[in-house]
Amino acid sequence: MLPGINRVHQHEGKDYHLQAEDLGVEQAFFEARVYDGGTVLWHKRISYADLVAQKLPRLEQDEALRSLMEKTLNTVQAAIAKGKLA
């Protein structure tokens, strides 16, 4: 299980907390969330079963998952900037 990714994105005077959290290889999902204060504005559970099925060495799998989580948060951040999530 990877440690989560957290970042703050400022948009139109608000600080949005973006988070990606691995739920473990057994489930092969991670969750992405956007918070405003303590309120969840948006969340999505994303499968990475296809990544697990590749049977990569553990380090490579972790790197690929981290990359997928980062790309997801980048997409979410872009959606906030375009006014689609906030």
PDB file of N, CA, C and O in Angstrom:
ATOM      1  N   MET A   1       0.853  -1.172   0.000  1.00  0.00           N
ATOM      2  CA  MET A   1       0.000   0.000   0.000  1.00  0.00           C
ATOM      3  C   MET A   1       0.898   1.235   0.000  1.00  0.00           C
ATOM      4  O   MET A   1       1.830   1.349   0.796  1.00  0.00           O
ATOM      5  N   LEU A   2       0.593   2.145  -0.907  1.00  0.00           N
ATOM      6  CA  LEU A   2       1.360   3.382  -1.001  1.00  0.00           C
ATOM      7  C   LEU A   2       0.816   4.432  -0.045  1.00  0.00           C
ATOM      8  O   LEU A   2      -0.372   4.441   0.274  1.00  0.00           O
ATOM      9  N   PRO A   3       1.703   5.320   0.410  1.00  0.00           N
ATOM     10  CA  PRO A   3       1.188   6.449   1.184  1.00  0.00           C
ATOM     11  C   PRO A   3       0.380   7.357   0.258  1.00  0.00           C
ATOM     12  O   PRO A   3       0.612   7.389  -0.950  1.00  0.00           O
ATOM     13  N   GLY A   4      -0.548   8.078   0.823  1.00  0.00           N
ATOM     14  CA  GLY A   4      -1.396   8.952   0.024  1.00  0.00           C
ATOM     15  C   GLY A   4      -0.644  10.154  -0.521  1.00  0.00           C
ATOM     16  O   GLY A   4       0.463  10.472  -0.087  1.00  0.00           O
ATOM     17  N   ILE A   5      -1.273  10.806  -1.477  1.00  0.00           N
ATOM     18  CA  ILE A   5      -0.761  12.047  -2.050  1.00  0.00           C
ATOM     19  C   ILE A   5      -1.726  13.148  -1.649  1.00  0.00           C
ATOM     20  O   ILE A   5      -2.941  13.012  -1.793  1.00  0.00           O
ATOM     21  N   ASN A   6      -1.175  14.227  -1.150  1.00  0.00           N
ATOM     22  CA  ASN A   6      -1.985  15.365  -0.736  1.00  0.00           C
ATOM     23  C   ASN A   6      -1.399  16.630  -1.333  1.00  0.00           C
ATOM     24  O   ASN A   6      -0.183  16.815  -1.359  1.00  0.00           O
ATOM     25  N   ARG A   7      -2.271  17.492  -1.808  1.00  0.00           N
ATOM     26  CA  ARG A   7      -1.815  18.793  -2.273  1.00  0.00           C
ATOM     27  C   ARG A   7      -2.931  19.801  -2.096  1.00  0.00           C
ATOM     28  O   ARG A   7      -4.102  19.439  -1.983  1.00  0.00           O
ATOM     29  N   VAL A   8      -2.560  21.057  -2.074  1.00  0.00           N
ATOM     30  CA  VAL A   8      -3.527  22.143  -1.972  1.00  0.00           C
ATOM     31  C   VAL A   8      -3.511  22.905  -3.285  1.00  0.00           C
ATOM     32  O   VAL A   8      -2.450  23.273  -3.789  1.00  0.00           O
ATOM     33  N   HIS A   9      -4.690  23.136  -3.831  1.00  0.00           N
ATOM     34  CA  HIS A   9      -4.836  23.889  -5.073  1.00  0.00           C
ATOM     35  C   HIS A   9      -5.662  25.139  -4.771  1.00  0.00           C
ATOM     36  O   HIS A   9      -6.798  25.048  -4.305  1.00  0.00           O
ATOM     37  N   GLN A  10      -5.083  26.297  -5.040  1.00  0.00           N
ATOM     38  CA  GLN A  10      -5.797  27.547  -4.825  1.00  0.00           C
ATOM     39  C   GLN A  10      -6.512  27.941  -6.107  1.00  0.00           C
ATOM     40  O   GLN A  10      -5.940  27.927  -7.197  1.00  0.00           O
ATOM     41  N   HIS A  11      -7.793  28.296  -5.939  1.00  0.00           N
ATOM     42  CA  HIS A  11      -8.592  28.718  -7.097  1.00  0.00           C
ATOM     43  C   HIS A  11      -9.643  29.710  -6.619  1.00  0.00           C
ATOM     44  O   HIS A  11     -10.424  29.420  -5.713  1.00  0.00           O
ATOM     45  N   GLU A  12      -9.650  30.864  -7.230  1.00  0.00           N
ATOM     46  CA  GLU A  12     -10.616  31.916  -6.928  1.00  0.00           C
ATOM     47  C   GLU A  12     -10.749  32.171  -5.429  1.00  0.00           C
ATOM     48  O   GLU A  12     -11.854  32.257  -4.894  1.00  0.00           O
ATOM     49  N   GLY A  13      -9.606  32.289  -4.767  1.00  0.00           N
ATOM     50  CA  GLY A  13      -9.589  32.636  -3.358  1.00  0.00           C
ATOM     51  C   GLY A  13      -9.865  31.496  -2.397  1.00  0.00           C
ATOM     52  O   GLY A  13      -9.929  31.716  -1.188  1.00  0.00           O
ATOM     53  N   LYS A  14     -10.027  30.299  -2.896  1.00  0.00           N
ATOM     54  CA  LYS A  14     -10.270  29.138  -2.034  1.00  0.00           C
ATOM     55  C   LYS A  14      -9.102  28.165  -2.129  1.00  0.00           C
ATOM     56  O   LYS A  14      -8.441  28.040  -3.160  1.00  0.00           O
ATOM     57  N   ASP A  15      -8.877  27.486  -1.015  1.00  0.00           N
ATOM     58  CA  ASP A  15      -7.881  26.416  -0.984  1.00  0.00           C
ATOM     59  C   ASP A  15      -8.615  25.080  -1.028  1.00  0.00           C
ATOM     60  O   ASP A  15      -9.376  24.751  -0.118  1.00  0.00           O
ATOM     61  N   TYR A  16      -8.385  24.324  -2.078  1.00  0.00           N
ATOM     62  CA  TYR A  16      -8.971  22.993  -2.217  1.00  0.00           C
ATOM     63  C   TYR A  16      -7.913  21.959  -1.877  1.00  0.00           C
ATOM     64  O   TYR A  16      -6.793  22.017  -2.386  1.00  0.00           O
ATOM     65  N   HIS A  17      -8.265  21.020  -1.023  1.00  0.00           N
ATOM     66  CA  HIS A  17      -7.360  19.943  -0.640  1.00  0.00           C
ATOM     67  C   HIS A  17      -7.654  18.759  -1.559  1.00  0.00           C
ATOM     68  O   HIS A  17      -8.757  18.213  -1.553  1.00  0.00           O
ATOM     69  N   LEU A  18      -6.660  18.375  -2.342  1.00  0.00           N
ATOM     70  CA  LEU A  18      -6.775  17.231  -3.247  1.00  0.00           C
ATOM     71  C   LEU A  18      -6.027  16.066  -2.614  1.00  0.00           C
ATOM     72  O   LEU A  18      -4.919  16.224  -2.102  1.00  0.00           O
ATOM     73  N   GLN A  19      -6.643  14.911  -2.658  1.00  0.00           N
ATOM     74  CA  GLN A  19      -6.067  13.746  -1.998  1.00  0.00           C
ATOM     75  C   GLN A  19      -6.277  12.503  -2.860  1.00  0.00           C
ATOM     76  O   GLN A  19      -7.337  12.312  -3.457  1.00  0.00           O
ATOM     77  N   ALA A  20      -5.248  11.669  -2.910  1.00  0.00           N
ATOM     78  CA  ALA A  20      -5.362  10.341  -3.526  1.00  0.00           C
ATOM     79  C   ALA A  20      -4.860   9.343  -2.494  1.00  0.00           C
ATOM     80  O   ALA A  20      -3.784   9.516  -1.920  1.00  0.00           O
ATOM     81  N   GLU A  21      -5.648   8.296  -2.262  1.00  0.00           N
ATOM     82  CA  GLU A  21      -5.319   7.314  -1.228  1.00  0.00           C
ATOM     83  C   GLU A  21      -5.465   5.902  -1.778  1.00  0.00           C
ATOM     84  O   GLU A  21      -6.524   5.520  -2.276  1.00  0.00           O
ATOM     85  N   ASP A  22      -4.390   5.137  -1.681  1.00  0.00           N
ATOM     86  CA  ASP A  22      -4.388   3.746  -2.124  1.00  0.00           C
ATOM     87  C   ASP A  22      -5.180   2.902  -1.128  1.00  0.00           C
ATOM     88  O   ASP A  22      -4.993   3.024   0.082  1.00  0.00           O
ATOM     89  N   LEU A  23      -6.060   2.051  -1.637  1.00  0.00           N
ATOM     90  CA  LEU A  23      -6.847   1.163  -0.778  1.00  0.00           C
ATOM     91  C   LEU A  23      -6.224  -0.225  -0.679  1.00  0.00           C
ATOM     92  O   LEU A  23      -6.780  -1.114  -0.034  1.00  0.00           O
ATOM     93  N   GLY A  24      -5.078  -0.408  -1.314  1.00  0.00           N
ATOM     94  CA  GLY A  24      -4.354  -1.678  -1.213  1.00  0.00           C
ATOM     95  C   GLY A  24      -4.492  -2.538  -2.450  1.00  0.00           C
ATOM     96  O   GLY A  24      -5.492  -2.486  -3.167  1.00  0.00           O
ATOM     97  N   VAL A  25      -3.456  -3.331  -2.681  1.00  0.00           N
ATOM     98  CA  VAL A  25      -3.397  -4.198  -3.862  1.00  0.00           C
ATOM     99  C   VAL A  25      -4.518  -5.227  -3.845  1.00  0.00           C
ATOM    100  O   VAL A  25      -5.002  -5.627  -4.904  1.00  0.00           O
ATOM    101  N   GLU A  26      -4.937  -5.662  -2.660  1.00  0.00           N
ATOM    102  CA  GLU A  26      -5.996  -6.655  -2.567  1.00  0.00           C
ATOM    103  C   GLU A  26      -7.288  -6.137  -3.210  1.00  0.00           C
ATOM    104  O   GLU A  26      -8.014  -6.892  -3.858  1.00  0.00           O
ATOM    105  N   GLN A  27      -7.561  -4.857  -3.025  1.00  0.00           N
ATOM    106  CA  GLN A  27      -8.746  -4.251  -3.634  1.00  0.00           C
ATOM    107  C   GLN A  27      -8.437  -3.678  -5.013  1.00  0.00           C
ATOM    108  O   GLN A  27      -9.318  -3.598  -5.869  1.00  0.00           O
ATOM    109  N   ALA A  28      -7.186  -3.280  -5.228  1.00  0.00           N
ATOM    110  CA  ALA A  28      -6.713  -2.690  -6.482  1.00  0.00           C
ATOM    111  C   ALA A  28      -7.538  -1.459  -6.881  1.00  0.00           C
ATOM    112  O   ALA A  28      -7.932  -1.300  -8.037  1.00  0.00           O
ATOM    113  N   PHE A  29      -7.784  -0.607  -5.901  1.00  0.00           N
ATOM    114  CA  PHE A  29      -8.454   0.669  -6.117  1.00  0.00           C
ATOM    115  C   PHE A  29      -7.714   1.741  -5.344  1.00  0.00           C
ATOM    116  O   PHE A  29      -7.063   1.469  -4.335  1.00  0.00           O
ATOM    117  N   PHE A  30      -7.826   2.989  -5.845  1.00  0.00           N
ATOM    118  CA  PHE A  30      -7.455   4.131  -5.024  1.00  0.00           C
ATOM    119  C   PHE A  30      -8.605   5.116  -5.100  1.00  0.00           C
ATOM    120  O   PHE A  30      -9.405   5.083  -6.035  1.00  0.00           O
ATOM    121  N   GLU A  31      -8.680   5.986  -4.117  1.00  0.00           N
ATOM    122  CA  GLU A  31      -9.730   6.997  -4.084  1.00  0.00           C
ATOM    123  C   GLU A  31      -9.097   8.370  -4.256  1.00  0.00           C
ATOM    124  O   GLU A  31      -8.057   8.674  -3.672  1.00  0.00           O
ATOM    125  N   ALA A  32      -9.743   9.180  -5.062  1.00  0.00           N
ATOM    126  CA  ALA A  32      -9.354  10.583  -5.222  1.00  0.00           C
ATOM    127  C   ALA A  32     -10.487  11.418  -4.637  1.00  0.00           C
ATOM    128  O   ALA A  32     -11.665  11.135  -4.853  1.00  0.00           O
ATOM    129  N   ARG A  33     -10.100  12.458  -3.886  1.00  0.00           N
ATOM    130  CA  ARG A  33     -11.099  13.309  -3.230  1.00  0.00           C
ATOM    131  C   ARG A  33     -10.689  14.764  -3.331  1.00  0.00           C
ATOM    132  O   ARG A  33      -9.506  15.094  -3.412  1.00  0.00           O
ATOM    133  N   VAL A  34     -11.699  15.629  -3.324  1.00  0.00           N
ATOM    134  CA  VAL A  34     -11.491  17.070  -3.243  1.00  0.00           C
ATOM    135  C   VAL A  34     -12.265  17.575  -2.039  1.00  0.00           C
ATOM    136  O   VAL A  34     -13.458  17.312  -1.890  1.00  0.00           O
ATOM    137  N   TYR A  35     -11.564  18.304  -1.183  1.00  0.00           N
ATOM    138  CA  TYR A  35     -12.174  18.869   0.017  1.00  0.00           C
ATOM    139  C   TYR A  35     -12.149  20.394  -0.053  1.00  0.00           C
ATOM    140  O   TYR A  35     -11.208  20.992  -0.576  1.00  0.00           O
ATOM    141  N   ASP A  36     -13.186  20.998   0.477  1.00  0.00           N
ATOM    142  CA  ASP A  36     -13.214  22.437   0.743  1.00  0.00           C
ATOM    143  C   ASP A  36     -13.452  22.549   2.240  1.00  0.00           C
ATOM    144  O   ASP A  36     -14.555  22.292   2.723  1.00  0.00           O
ATOM    145  N   GLY A  37     -12.412  22.934   2.973  1.00  0.00           N
ATOM    146  CA  GLY A  37     -12.496  22.851   4.435  1.00  0.00           C
ATOM    147  C   GLY A  37     -12.562  21.371   4.788  1.00  0.00           C
ATOM    148  O   GLY A  37     -11.725  20.593   4.331  1.00  0.00           O
ATOM    149  N   GLY A  38     -13.522  20.978   5.575  1.00  0.00           N
ATOM    150  CA  GLY A  38     -13.685  19.569   5.916  1.00  0.00           C
ATOM    151  C   GLY A  38     -14.751  18.868   5.095  1.00  0.00           C
ATOM    152  O   GLY A  38     -15.079  17.711   5.357  1.00  0.00           O
ATOM    153  N   THR A  39     -15.293  19.563   4.104  1.00  0.00           N
ATOM    154  CA  THR A  39     -16.389  19.013   3.302  1.00  0.00           C
ATOM    155  C   THR A  39     -15.863  18.368   2.026  1.00  0.00           C
ATOM    156  O   THR A  39     -15.097  18.983   1.285  1.00  0.00           O
ATOM    157  N   VAL A  40     -16.272  17.136   1.772  1.00  0.00           N
ATOM    158  CA  VAL A  40     -15.908  16.463   0.530  1.00  0.00           C
ATOM    159  C   VAL A  40     -16.797  17.017  -0.584  1.00  0.00           C
ATOM    160  O   VAL A  40     -18.021  16.891  -0.541  1.00  0.00           O
ATOM    161  N   LEU A  41     -16.156  17.633  -1.581  1.00  0.00           N
ATOM    162  CA  LEU A  41     -16.899  18.170  -2.726  1.00  0.00           C
ATOM    163  C   LEU A  41     -17.056  17.146  -3.843  1.00  0.00           C
ATOM    164  O   LEU A  41     -18.035  17.161  -4.590  1.00  0.00           O
ATOM    165  N   TRP A  42     -16.071  16.258  -3.939  1.00  0.00           N
ATOM    166  CA  TRP A  42     -16.061  15.290  -5.035  1.00  0.00           C
ATOM    167  C   TRP A  42     -15.181  14.119  -4.618  1.00  0.00           C
ATOM    168  O   TRP A  42     -14.175  14.307  -3.934  1.00  0.00           O
ATOM    169  N   HIS A  43     -15.556  12.923  -5.025  1.00  0.00           N
ATOM    170  CA  HIS A  43     -14.695  11.759  -4.818  1.00  0.00           C
ATOM    171  C   HIS A  43     -14.976  10.716  -5.890  1.00  0.00           C
ATOM    172  O   HIS A  43     -16.063  10.651  -6.464  1.00  0.00           O
ATOM    173  N   LYS A  44     -13.965   9.913  -6.133  1.00  0.00           N
ATOM    174  CA  LYS A  44     -14.106   8.845  -7.119  1.00  0.00           C
ATOM    175  C   LYS A  44     -13.171   7.705  -6.733  1.00  0.00           C
ATOM    176  O   LYS A  44     -12.035   7.928  -6.316  1.00  0.00           O
ATOM    177  N   ARG A  45     -13.666   6.491  -6.879  1.00  0.00           N
ATOM    178  CA  ARG A  45     -12.867   5.283  -6.655  1.00  0.00           C
ATOM    179  C   ARG A  45     -12.394   4.800  -8.023  1.00  0.00           C
ATOM    180  O   ARG A  45     -13.194   4.604  -8.937  1.00  0.00           O
ATOM    181  N   ILE A  46     -11.084   4.613  -8.146  1.00  0.00           N
ATOM    182  CA  ILE A  46     -10.471   4.296  -9.439  1.00  0.00           C
ATOM    183  C   ILE A  46      -9.744   2.957  -9.339  1.00  0.00           C
ATOM    184  O   ILE A  46      -8.918   2.749  -8.451  1.00  0.00           O
ATOM    185  N   SER A  47     -10.060   2.066 -10.251  1.00  0.00           N
ATOM    186  CA  SER A  47      -9.448   0.738 -10.272  1.00  0.00           C
ATOM    187  C   SER A  47      -8.054   0.789 -10.898  1.00  0.00           C
ATOM    188  O   SER A  47      -7.799   1.534 -11.844  1.00  0.00           O
ATOM    189  N   TYR A  48      -7.171  -0.020 -10.341  1.00  0.00           N
ATOM    190  CA  TYR A  48      -5.885  -0.243 -10.998  1.00  0.00           C
ATOM    191  C   TYR A  48      -5.624  -1.748 -11.141  1.00  0.00           C
ATOM    192  O   TYR A  48      -4.480  -2.201 -11.100  1.00  0.00           O
ATOM    193  N   ALA A  49      -6.706  -2.509 -11.309  1.00  0.00           N
ATOM    194  CA  ALA A  49      -6.608  -3.964 -11.486  1.00  0.00           C
ATOM    195  C   ALA A  49      -5.778  -4.316 -12.723  1.00  0.00           C
ATOM    196  O   ALA A  49      -5.043  -5.304 -12.723  1.00  0.00           O
ATOM    197  N   ASP A  50      -5.901  -3.504 -13.773  1.00  0.00           N
ATOM    198  CA  ASP A  50      -5.110  -3.753 -14.981  1.00  0.00           C
ATOM    199  C   ASP A  50      -3.615  -3.637 -14.701  1.00  0.00           C
ATOM    200  O   ASP A  50      -2.811  -4.354 -15.298  1.00  0.00           O
ATOM    201  N   LEU A  51      -3.250  -2.753 -13.812  1.00  0.00           N
ATOM    202  CA  LEU A  51      -1.853  -2.594 -13.419  1.00  0.00           C
ATOM    203  C   LEU A  51      -1.376  -3.815 -12.627  1.00  0.00           C
ATOM    204  O   LEU A  51      -0.280  -4.323 -12.865  1.00  0.00           O
ATOM    205  N   VAL A  52      -2.191  -4.280 -11.697  1.00  0.00           N
ATOM    206  CA  VAL A  52      -1.854  -5.469 -10.908  1.00  0.00           C
ATOM    207  C   VAL A  52      -1.732  -6.693 -11.817  1.00  0.00           C
ATOM    208  O   VAL A  52      -0.858  -7.535 -11.610  1.00  0.00           O
ATOM    209  N   ALA A  53      -2.603  -6.791 -12.820  1.00  0.00           N
ATOM    210  CA  ALA A  53      -2.601  -7.941 -13.735  1.00  0.00           C
ATOM    211  C   ALA A  53      -1.311  -8.034 -14.553  1.00  0.00           C
ATOM    212  O   ALA A  53      -0.972  -9.101 -15.066  1.00  0.00           O
ATOM    213  N   GLN A  54      -0.601  -6.923 -14.669  1.00  0.00           N
ATOM    214  CA  GLN A  54       0.665  -6.940 -15.416  1.00  0.00           C
ATOM    215  C   GLN A  54       1.773  -7.680 -14.667  1.00  0.00           C
ATOM    216  O   GLN A  54       2.800  -8.031 -15.249  1.00  0.00           O
ATOM    217  N   LYS A  55       1.553  -7.913 -13.370  1.00  0.00           N
ATOM    218  CA  LYS A  55       2.506  -8.649 -12.525  1.00  0.00           C
ATOM    219  C   LYS A  55       3.924  -8.059 -12.605  1.00  0.00           C
ATOM    220  O   LYS A  55       4.913  -8.779 -12.735  1.00  0.00           O
ATOM    221  N   LEU A  56       3.981  -6.744 -12.523  1.00  0.00           N
ATOM    222  CA  LEU A  56       5.264  -6.049 -12.509  1.00  0.00           C
ATOM    223  C   LEU A  56       5.968  -6.296 -11.178  1.00  0.00           C
ATOM    224  O   LEU A  56       5.321  -6.610 -10.179  1.00  0.00           O
ATOM    225  N   PRO A  57       7.286  -6.155 -11.164  1.00  0.00           N
ATOM    226  CA  PRO A  57       7.973  -6.188  -9.869  1.00  0.00           C
ATOM    227  C   PRO A  57       7.382  -5.099  -8.967  1.00  0.00           C
ATOM    228  O   PRO A  57       6.926  -4.062  -9.450  1.00  0.00           O
ATOM    229  N   ARG A  58       7.394  -5.338  -7.690  1.00  0.00           N
ATOM    230  CA  ARG A  58       6.713  -4.459  -6.731  1.00  0.00           C
ATOM    231  C   ARG A  58       7.099  -2.985  -6.880  1.00  0.00           C
ATOM    232  O   ARG A  58       6.226  -2.117  -6.860  1.00  0.00           O
ATOM    233  N   LEU A  59       8.376  -2.697  -7.027  1.00  0.00           N
ATOM    234  CA  LEU A  59       8.831  -1.313  -7.148  1.00  0.00           C
ATOM    235  C   LEU A  59       8.259  -0.661  -8.408  1.00  0.00           C
ATOM    236  O   LEU A  59       7.802   0.482  -8.363  1.00  0.00           O
ATOM    237  N   GLU A  60       8.283  -1.376  -9.516  1.00  0.00           N
ATOM    238  CA  GLU A  60       7.729  -0.840 -10.761  1.00  0.00           C
ATOM    239  C   GLU A  60       6.220  -0.619 -10.640  1.00  0.00           C
ATOM    240  O   GLU A  60       5.693   0.387 -11.115  1.00  0.00           O
ATOM    241  N   GLN A  61       5.534  -1.562 -10.004  1.00  0.00           N
ATOM    242  CA  GLN A  61       4.092  -1.417  -9.807  1.00  0.00           C
ATOM    243  C   GLN A  61       3.791  -0.193  -8.953  1.00  0.00           C
ATOM    244  O   GLN A  61       2.883   0.578  -9.263  1.00  0.00           O
ATOM    245  N   ASP A  62       4.553  -0.014  -7.877  1.00  0.00           N
ATOM    246  CA  ASP A  62       4.356   1.146  -7.011  1.00  0.00           C
ATOM    247  C   ASP A  62       4.595   2.449  -7.770  1.00  0.00           C
ATOM    248  O   ASP A  62       3.843   3.411  -7.609  1.00  0.00           O
ATOM    249  N   GLU A  63       5.637   2.481  -8.593  1.00  0.00           N
ATOM    250  CA  GLU A  63       5.939   3.681  -9.387  1.00  0.00           C
ATOM    251  C   GLU A  63       4.824   3.964 -10.392  1.00  0.00           C
ATOM    252  O   GLU A  63       4.433   5.115 -10.583  1.00  0.00           O
ATOM    253  N   ALA A  64       4.317   2.919 -11.028  1.00  0.00           N
ATOM    254  CA  ALA A  64       3.227   3.089 -12.000  1.00  0.00           C
ATOM    255  C   ALA A  64       1.955   3.574 -11.302  1.00  0.00           C
ATOM    256  O   ALA A  64       1.248   4.435 -11.826  1.00  0.00           O
ATOM    257  N   LEU A  65       1.669   3.027 -10.129  1.00  0.00           N
ATOM    258  CA  LEU A  65       0.491   3.460  -9.382  1.00  0.00           C
ATOM    259  C   LEU A  65       0.648   4.909  -8.928  1.00  0.00           C
ATOM    260  O   LEU A  65      -0.288   5.700  -9.047  1.00  0.00           O
ATOM    261  N   ARG A  66       1.814   5.260  -8.413  1.00  0.00           N
ATOM    262  CA  ARG A  66       2.063   6.643  -7.988  1.00  0.00           C
ATOM    263  C   ARG A  66       1.852   7.592  -9.174  1.00  0.00           C
ATOM    264  O   ARG A  66       1.252   8.656  -9.019  1.00  0.00           O
ATOM    265  N   SER A  67       2.339   7.211 -10.341  1.00  0.00           N
ATOM    266  CA  SER A  67       2.166   8.032 -11.544  1.00  0.00           C
ATOM    267  C   SER A  67       0.689   8.190 -11.899  1.00  0.00           C
ATOM    268  O   SER A  67       0.243   9.287 -12.236  1.00  0.00           O
ATOM    269  N   LEU A  68      -0.064   7.104 -11.823  1.00  0.00           N
ATOM    270  CA  LEU A  68      -1.505   7.154 -12.110  1.00  0.00           C
ATOM    271  C   LEU A  68      -2.228   8.067 -11.113  1.00  0.00           C
ATOM    272  O   LEU A  68      -3.107   8.838 -11.498  1.00  0.00           O
ATOM    273  N   MET A  69      -1.858   7.979  -9.847  1.00  0.00           N
ATOM    274  CA  MET A  69      -2.471   8.826  -8.831  1.00  0.00           C
ATOM    275  C   MET A  69      -2.141  10.305  -9.090  1.00  0.00           C
ATOM    276  O   MET A  69      -3.015  11.164  -8.980  1.00  0.00           O
ATOM    277  N   GLU A  70      -0.883  10.596  -9.431  1.00  0.00           N
ATOM    278  CA  GLU A  70      -0.471  11.975  -9.732  1.00  0.00           C
ATOM    279  C   GLU A  70      -1.222  12.514 -10.951  1.00  0.00           C
ATOM    280  O   GLU A  70      -1.708  13.645 -10.933  1.00  0.00           O
ATOM    281  N   LYS A  71      -1.317  11.704 -12.009  1.00  0.00           N
ATOM    282  CA  LYS A  71      -2.034  12.130 -13.220  1.00  0.00           C
ATOM    283  C   LYS A  71      -3.498  12.403 -12.914  1.00  0.00           C
ATOM    284  O   LYS A  71      -4.079  13.358 -13.430  1.00  0.00           O
ATOM    285  N   THR A  72      -4.090  11.569 -12.079  1.00  0.00           N
ATOM    286  CA  THR A  72      -5.486  11.767 -11.694  1.00  0.00           C
ATOM    287  C   THR A  72      -5.660  13.089 -10.966  1.00  0.00           C
ATOM    288  O   THR A  72      -6.592  13.839 -11.258  1.00  0.00           O
ATOM    289  N   LEU A  73      -4.769  13.385 -10.017  1.00  0.00           N
ATOM    290  CA  LEU A  73      -4.870  14.650  -9.297  1.00  0.00           C
ATOM    291  C   LEU A  73      -4.619  15.839 -10.216  1.00  0.00           C
ATOM    292  O   LEU A  73      -5.226  16.895 -10.038  1.00  0.00           O
ATOM    293  N   ASN A  74      -3.731  15.683 -11.198  1.00  0.00           N
ATOM    294  CA  ASN A  74      -3.513  16.760 -12.172  1.00  0.00           C
ATOM    295  C   ASN A  74      -4.783  17.026 -12.975  1.00  0.00           C
ATOM    296  O   ASN A  74      -5.119  18.180 -13.242  1.00  0.00           O
ATOM    297  N   THR A  75      -5.482  15.974 -13.358  1.00  0.00           N
ATOM    298  CA  THR A  75      -6.737  16.114 -14.098  1.00  0.00           C
ATOM    299  C   THR A  75      -7.802  16.780 -13.239  1.00  0.00           C
ATOM    300  O   THR A  75      -8.541  17.643 -13.715  1.00  0.00           O
ATOM    301  N   VAL A  76      -7.881  16.386 -11.988  1.00  0.00           N
ATOM    302  CA  VAL A  76      -8.842  16.990 -11.050  1.00  0.00           C
ATOM    303  C   VAL A  76      -8.526  18.475 -10.857  1.00  0.00           C
ATOM    304  O   VAL A  76      -9.425  19.315 -10.849  1.00  0.00           O
ATOM    305  N   GLN A  77      -7.262  18.779 -10.707  1.00  0.00           N
ATOM    306  CA  GLN A  77      -6.840  20.168 -10.533  1.00  0.00           C
ATOM    307  C   GLN A  77      -7.223  20.996 -11.760  1.00  0.00           C
ATOM    308  O   GLN A  77      -7.685  22.127 -11.612  1.00  0.00           O
ATOM    309  N   ALA A  78      -7.044  20.466 -12.942  1.00  0.00           N
ATOM    310  CA  ALA A  78      -7.426  21.165 -14.172  1.00  0.00           C
ATOM    311  C   ALA A  78      -8.937  21.368 -14.227  1.00  0.00           C
ATOM    312  O   ALA A  78      -9.407  22.413 -14.678  1.00  0.00           O
ATOM    313  N   ALA A  79      -9.695  20.383 -13.773  1.00  0.00           N
ATOM    314  CA  ALA A  79     -11.163  20.504 -13.755  1.00  0.00           C
ATOM    315  C   ALA A  79     -11.600  21.619 -12.799  1.00  0.00           C
ATOM    316  O   ALA A  79     -12.538  22.359 -13.095  1.00  0.00           O
ATOM    317  N   ILE A  80     -10.927  21.736 -11.670  1.00  0.00           N
ATOM    318  CA  ILE A  80     -11.246  22.814 -10.731  1.00  0.00           C
ATOM    319  C   ILE A  80     -10.945  24.159 -11.394  1.00  0.00           C
ATOM    320  O   ILE A  80     -11.751  25.085 -11.314  1.00  0.00           O
ATOM    321  N   ALA A  81      -9.797  24.265 -12.042  1.00  0.00           N
ATOM    322  CA  ALA A  81      -9.407  25.516 -12.701  1.00  0.00           C
ATOM    323  C   ALA A  81     -10.405  25.923 -13.787  1.00  0.00           C
ATOM    324  O   ALA A  81     -10.595  27.112 -14.045  1.00  0.00           O
ATOM    325  N   LYS A  82     -11.043  24.933 -14.422  1.00  0.00           N
ATOM    326  CA  LYS A  82     -12.045  25.213 -15.463  1.00  0.00           C
ATOM    327  C   LYS A  82     -13.434  25.402 -14.885  1.00  0.00           C
ATOM    328  O   LYS A  82     -14.385  25.646 -15.627  1.00  0.00           O
ATOM    329  N   GLY A  83     -13.565  25.292 -13.554  1.00  0.00           N
ATOM    330  CA  GLY A  83     -14.853  25.486 -12.904  1.00  0.00           C
ATOM    331  C   GLY A  83     -15.777  24.293 -12.982  1.00  0.00           C
ATOM    332  O   GLY A  83     -16.985  24.434 -12.788  1.00  0.00           O
ATOM    333  N   LYS A  84     -15.232  23.112 -13.263  1.00  0.00           N
ATOM    334  CA  LYS A  84     -16.077  21.925 -13.429  1.00  0.00           C
ATOM    335  C   LYS A  84     -16.334  21.153 -12.128  1.00  0.00           C
ATOM    336  O   LYS A  84     -17.270  20.357 -12.055  1.00  0.00           O
ATOM    337  N   LEU A  85     -15.507  21.388 -11.105  1.00  0.00           N
ATOM    338  CA  LEU A  85     -15.705  20.654  -9.855  1.00  0.00           C
ATOM    339  C   LEU A  85     -16.030  21.560  -8.681  1.00  0.00           C
ATOM    340  O   LEU A  85     -16.574  21.101  -7.676  1.00  0.00           O
ATOM    341  N   ALA A  86     -15.715  22.799  -8.791  1.00  0.00           N
ATOM    342  CA  ALA A  86     -15.908  23.685  -7.636  1.00  0.00           C
ATOM    343  C   ALA A  86     -16.967  24.729  -7.912  1.00  0.00           C
ATOM    344  O   ALA A  86     -17.257  25.558  -7.049  1.00  0.00           O
TER     345      ALA A  86
END
